[in-house]
Amino acid sequence: MYPEDKDIKGVWKKYQLAAIILPTLIIWTLFFIQRHIINHENIIAFLIVLGLNFDIVGVVIASIEAPFLGFFADGGLLEGKRNLKKEVSFKRGLLLICLGFFLHGIAVIYS
């Protein structure tokens, strides 16, 4: 049975979810416990931690791939769609990484 376009999508694996959820929870919990007063140093730390969080999420999203769905006599159309989904995830991940680096840069300039 030939898969439809809606069936071609990236699959989140457990380690990818854990790589996003665990560091995010730990980092932000410790950040808010440690820094509860708004001042210049805390804004810099906030930008750095936010940039780091975007970097972590971006790297994981960039690693998401659509699974191999089998061989079909379609002249590579299905594989092309699969690669397109992979490329979209990769671009989204890189965009988040760029945003993370941007926040790091702002924090360095602001400090």
Contacts in CASP RR format, 6 or more apart in sequence:
PFRMAT RR
TARGET T0000
AUTHOR 0000-0000-0000
METHOD contacts of the structure
MODEL  1
MYPEDKDIKGVWKKYQLAAIILPTLIIWTLFFIQRHIINHENIIAFLIVL
GLNFDIVGVVIASIEAPFLGFFADGGLLEGKRNLKKEVSFKRGLLLICLG
FFLHGIAVIYS
2 72 0 8 1.000
2 74 0 8 1.000
2 78 0 8 1.000
3 69 0 8 1.000
3 78 0 8 1.000
5 81 0 8 1.000
7 69 0 8 1.000
8 66 0 8 1.000
8 69 0 8 1.000
8 78 0 8 1.000
8 81 0 8 1.000
8 82 0 8 1.000
8 85 0 8 1.000
9 66 0 8 1.000
9 85 0 8 1.000
10 64 0 8 1.000
10 65 0 8 1.000
10 66 0 8 1.000
10 67 0 8 1.000
10 85 0 8 1.000
10 86 0 8 1.000
10 89 0 8 1.000
11 64 0 8 1.000
11 65 0 8 1.000
11 66 0 8 1.000
11 67 0 8 1.000
12 64 0 8 1.000
16 60 0 8 1.000
16 63 0 8 1.000
16 64 0 8 1.000
19 56 0 8 1.000
19 60 0 8 1.000
20 56 0 8 1.000
20 57 0 8 1.000
20 60 0 8 1.000
23 53 0 8 1.000
23 56 0 8 1.000
24 53 0 8 1.000
24 56 0 8 1.000
24 57 0 8 1.000
27 49 0 8 1.000
27 52 0 8 1.000
27 53 0 8 1.000
28 49 0 8 1.000
28 53 0 8 1.000
31 45 0 8 1.000
31 46 0 8 1.000
31 49 0 8 1.000
35 42 0 8 1.000
35 45 0 8 1.000
35 46 0 8 1.000
43 110 0 8 1.000
44 107 0 8 1.000
44 110 0 8 1.000
44 111 0 8 1.000
45 107 0 8 1.000
47 103 0 8 1.000
47 104 0 8 1.000
47 106 0 8 1.000
47 107 0 8 1.000
47 110 0 8 1.000
48 103 0 8 1.000
48 104 0 8 1.000
48 107 0 8 1.000
50 100 0 8 1.000
50 103 0 8 1.000
51 99 0 8 1.000
51 100 0 8 1.000
51 101 0 8 1.000
51 102 0 8 1.000
51 103 0 8 1.000
51 104 0 8 1.000
51 107 0 8 1.000
52 100 0 8 1.000
52 104 0 8 1.000
54 96 0 8 1.000
54 97 0 8 1.000
54 99 0 8 1.000
54 100 0 8 1.000
54 103 0 8 1.000
55 96 0 8 1.000
55 97 0 8 1.000
55 100 0 8 1.000
55 101 0 8 1.000
57 93 0 8 1.000
57 96 0 8 1.000
58 92 0 8 1.000
58 93 0 8 1.000
58 94 0 8 1.000
58 95 0 8 1.000
58 96 0 8 1.000
58 97 0 8 1.000
59 93 0 8 1.000
59 97 0 8 1.000
61 89 0 8 1.000
61 92 0 8 1.000
61 93 0 8 1.000
61 96 0 8 1.000
62 89 0 8 1.000
62 90 0 8 1.000
62 92 0 8 1.000
62 93 0 8 1.000
62 94 0 8 1.000
62 97 0 8 1.000
63 89 0 8 1.000
64 86 0 8 1.000
64 89 0 8 1.000
65 86 0 8 1.000
65 89 0 8 1.000
66 82 0 8 1.000
66 85 0 8 1.000
66 86 0 8 1.000
68 82 0 8 1.000
69 78 0 8 1.000
69 82 0 8 1.000
70 78 0 8 1.000
72 78 0 8 1.000
END
